[in-house]
């Protein structure tokens, strides 16, 4: 397969839809079709998705030949190895609670076999839906590797800015949360790509609690988040937190013990999301934003979730647009917290990063610190607050005072 049109378009974005031969009886390609390579004969069902795979690989090659911009492709049909060329989505699904639940399992399956850049149509493709399902799907999709609002043209318009005010505010909150975790998501994509980790990981792959074997509606999102989407109209939401870990509620910072927890669904403004102790998660400080392009201009926050008084994490950054990262033009930050001291180092410095640190949040400290000192940066701290009952400390820095490109050490007194 090859491109036959000119090289005038440099837009690296492409959607490949309806790219699989039809299997219905009225179509040319049927389940009785046979293929041969001159040596062996194959049933069509064994090769069916190769058509979509080859179309995606050819499209990727054509886009890559046009410029040094990084191709982004979304394909409906695919085969083993598609992660080298395109992201995928779970197809045209109904706007129902059942479809939301099914998408959770489908994403776990896809990521388990190495196809990490995946998501579903949000909030479903066909049919109308309730406000409750609308917001719960958006809240779940915040913690999908690929998040895209999409719907059939026959449905009521669903763009967030066209929604009724009460619903719009909740959807906007979910979208802003997605922008907030983009540095973490981008970092996880780097490690998943280089270490063959599943981005959405079934809990049984990591933990040995027997209770987890039959749980399909919870998963690890990267290495640090445990997510339990609300996927039904049930009044209760049950969450099981694996043993031998420390867990914190992402919304409040409150520590949660391993085992089963039961929530009243109508009292939950957000879906249950938990941070694994021992993690340091890079976040964006966002109040309002319209695109990921603007994230290059917003400051970074670090969420430190302690386990035994220690935590560790990373931040990966490159230009986000070209393929120069393949030539080493990227930067990796490493964060370590131990004995009351946070150390930020840069083990790989191949990209000139912009921005600065604005806030450090530490979970697991139940006493208000006397202060915090940044080595070589006098009066860097603007404000310190502590919720002793929850065990949460927030340390705010002055704007543009601690730059991302600088290594630093901070000691909490």
Buried (B, 14 or more C-beta within 10 A) or exposed (E): EEEEEEEEEEEBEBBBEEBBBEEEEEEEBEEEBEEEEEEEEEEBEEBBBBBBBBBBBBBBBBBBEBBEBBBBBBBBBBBEEBBEBBBBBBEBBBBBBEBBBBBBBBBBBBBBEBBBBBBBBBBBBBBEBEEBBBBBBBBBBBBBBBBBBBBBEEBEEBEBEEBEEEBBEBBBBBBBBBBBBBBBBBBBBBBBBEEEBBBBBBBBBBBEBEBBEEBBBBBBBBBBBBBBBBBBEEEEBBBBBBEEBBBBBBBEBBBBEBEEBEBEBEEBEBBBBBBBBBBBBBBBBBEEBEEEEEBEEBBBBBBBBBBEEBBBBBBBBBBBEBBBBEEEBBBBBBBBBEEBEBBBEBEEBBBEBEBBBBBBBBBBBEEEBEEBBBEEBEEBBEEBEBBEEBBBBBBBBBEEBBEBBBEBBBBBE
